[in-house]
């Protein structure tokens, strides 16, 4: 069985999932944050999908654009990268920034993402730089990674419903105003919320 596309009404939307009503059948679909942000509860949506089959479960992953799905599938081809890790990478960086990080060999940008160690980051860069070829090199300059706690704070704000760019701006402002103090993710979220 292959489910390559779904079209239906969005019933519920979570941090990295949506429930899609397709002619009376509810499909729970795991999605990157960028896809979730582009969907509206109660409205019709079309998702390009990938069905991940395990011995004990079937899980659908959905994407608004072909480039999201394509990069997700490339990430899955890397040894040690499963669907959840691939989804986290797409959620944390988005397609263009992730492609730039891979193209620039920016290990720090990848390891700043929860669940990505140095060896996995290096494997992703080595294996995907060649697979993605010139498309990666043309996407622009290196992506500057946020420190780990800042990235956690940004993801927390996105989960509260804020747009990623607004969350990043507020977290960076909070870091600047901290004047060298080492803030935890919770403190950064509180400081950032005061600026939103």
N, C-alpha and C positions, 0 to 999 in steps of 0.2 A: 504494500500500500504506500503510495506517495501522495502527500497533500502539499501541493506547491503554491497554492493561493487560497485565501479565504476572503469573502466579502460578506459583511453583515453589520448589525447595529452594535455599537459599544454599550454594554450593559454596566460594566464596572471597570474601573481603572485603578491599578495599584502602582507601587514604586517601580517594579520591573515586570508587570503582568497586566493583561487585559482579559476581560471575559467578553467574547464576541457571540452574539446571537445570529446564527446562520440558519434561516428558515426553521426556527423553533429549536434548533440544537445549539447548546452552549459550548463553545470551545474556549478552554483556558489556554492562553498563549503567553509565553514568556517573551518579553520585548526589552530592548535597550531603552534607557531613559529618554533618549532623543525621539524614539518612536512614540513612547507613552505621551510625551509632551505634545506631539502632533495630533493626538486623538482627543475627541470630545465625547463624553458620556451622552448617550441618546442619539448620537449622529451615526450615519453610515460610514464604514471604513473598509478599505481593502488592504490586506496584508500579504506580502510575499512570505512564504513560510518554509521552514525546514523541520522535518520530523526526525527527532532523535530517538532511536530504538535501543532500549536496554532489555536485559532479561526480565526485569521486574516492572518496567514502566515504558510508556510512550510519552514523549514531551514535545509539544509544538513550540517552535521559536518563530517570532514574526518580525517583519521589517517593513517600513514604509517605502524604502527605496532599494533598487537593485544593488547600488554600491554598498549599502549596509549588509545585505545578505551575502554579497560576494566576499567582502572582507571577513565576515563571520566564518564563512566556509574555508577561507584561506587560513584563518587562525586555528580552526579545527584540525587542519592538516599537520600542524606542528605537534611533535611528540610532547606529551605532558599537558597539552591544552585541551580541556573539555569544554562543553557548551557553556557551563556557568562562568568559567574563567573568560571565555571569549566574549560573553555577554557583558561581564564586568568591564573588560577592556573597552568595548564599544560605548558603554554607558559613561565611563569616566572621561573618555577622550573625544568621542565622536569620530566619524570616518576620516575627515581631512587631517585633524591633529594627530590621530593615531598613525596614519600613513606617513605624515611628516616625521614623527618620532622614529618609526621603523626605518625610513629612508635615511635619516640623519644618524642612525645608530645610537640614538639617545636612550641608553640603558636606564638612566635616572628617571626619565619620564614614565617608563614602563614599571619600574620597581616601586614607584610612588603609589601604584594602584594596589589595593588590598588583594592578597592572594598571589601576587607575582613576585617571585624571588629573582635573584640575579641570573641564575642559570637559565631559568625559563625565559627571562627577558632577552638574554643573549641568543638563545635558540630561536626565538621569534624573529629577531633581527636577521640572523644568519639565513634562516630558511625562507623568510618572506621577502627580503630585499631582492633576491634573485627571482622569485616567483612573480612579484609585482613589477619587476623590471623598471623601465624608464618612467612608468607612471608615478612611482614613489619619488624619484629624484626630481620630478618637475613640480611637485606640489608646494615647494617653497622652503623657507628657512626652518631650522630646528625648533621644535616646540619646547618651550620652557616649562618644566614640570613644577607643580606646586609641591611643597614639602608634604610628607605623609599626613600629618595632623590637619593641615590646611585642606587637603583633598577630602579627608573624612568629613570635615565641616561643610565643604561645598556639597558633597553627596547628601548630607543630612538636610541641608537647606532645600536641595532639589526635591527630596522626598516630601518636604513640607509644601511643595507646590510652586516654589520659585523657579524662574528660568535660570539655566546654568550660568549664563554670562553675568546676570545680576548677582548671583550667589558668589561667583568668583571675585567680582569687583568688591563686594562687601567684605569678603574674607581677607582680600589683599589690603583693604583699608584698615581692617581690624589688626592685621599683622603689623602694618606700619605704625599704628598708634600704640602698639604694645611696647615699642621702644626697647627691644632686646629681651623683654620678659618672655619666658618659655610658657606659652599658653597651651593648654590641652584642647582637644577638639570641642568639648562641651563649652569651654570658656570662649573659644573662637566663634561658635555658633551664637552664643548670647551677645557677644560684641558685634557680630555681623548683623544680627537682627535689629540692633539699635540703629544701624545705618541703612536699613531697607525701608 
